[in-house]
Amino acid sequence: MTRYRREYSKIARKLTTADLQAGVAENELSLENLLTDGRVTADSNFFLGVFSRLGLVNAVRAFGLQEILNKAGLTNLRLEIDTSDPHTHRLYAFNGTPQPENTICELVLKRGPVHFNTGVLPNFPARNPNLLQVEWLLLQHPLQSFSASRPPLPGQVHPGLGIGDRLMEILIILTNRVRLEGIINKPRYCHTAFMFSKEFIFTNPVNQAIMYAISKNLLSKYSFYLVAWAAHFKCIMNTRDHAPLIWEPDFLMLPLAKDLIKYFRSREYQQRVNELTRQYNFTIDHASLRALMVKNDLEPLGLKQ
């Protein structure tokens, strides 16, 4: 649980439907337009069937995000939503005009049933859970550049904003509000998986074991920055079989339904992760990592000669 959960839960309870769907004409709020069999329709013009554009502005203010952005010098917030695809909704936040160079946030979400490979999950609940799927998430400060004290991580163009935990709490609240069973994403980068892994867990126990081994073997010795680039450049080696770690994106889930929570807390799943963790003992190939970082104009900070 992050330190924002209790505070944000209180804020969410105070936000009314009128707050979240502000600025919408009366005829667009009719039950025929919004509901089918008592549920919000996927093809409504509301972001995930909940927020109007102005409603999102109200939420950003209520959760304190606008104040944080203002303090960071991002004082001209503009939000845009794209719900033209009924199954995939997009949210954009810009500092000023909606230009790529002004992008603060890009968030792409889907919702619906997800099928898992039960070959690696023998006792996973026998159904396709209905989940909020985070297809893409970008958070950055478009006016800042990297420095020696704040170097880039793989995939970054600008430094982050430090509001990832806050946004995740809002997504959890949203997931519960639209009655989905959890949140899922597939991190492109190894270091991104670590950022999510405070509460998320890999559906495949192999990837969860890799996370545990990296944390135990590497993050106790090296900076997050070095480990991130070592994973990106395939310079993490498993001394058990002398093979490099090849990062393969896979599903990370935050389960909210009781049976999903029970599965991932089960002795079966935990024992399988522990067995697999023993197959890994990671180290970093210093020479290769240094050469690749220098070649890519990256500072090998803290990397021994």
ABEGO torsion letter per residue (X at the ends): XBAAAAAAAAAAAABBAAAAABGBBAAAABAAAABBGGBBBAABABBGGABBAAAAAAAAAAAGAAAAAAAAGBABBBBBBBAABAABBBBBBBBEBBBAAABABBBBBBBEBBBBBAAABAABBBBBBBBBBBABBBBBBAABBBBAABBBBBGBABBBAGAAAAAAAAAAAAAAAAGBAEBBBBBABAAAAAAAAAABBBABAAAAAAAAAAAAAAAAABBAAAAAAAAAAGABBBAAAGBBBBBBBBBBBBBABAAAAAAAABAAAAAAAAAAAAABBBBBBAAAAAAAAAAAGBBBBGBBX
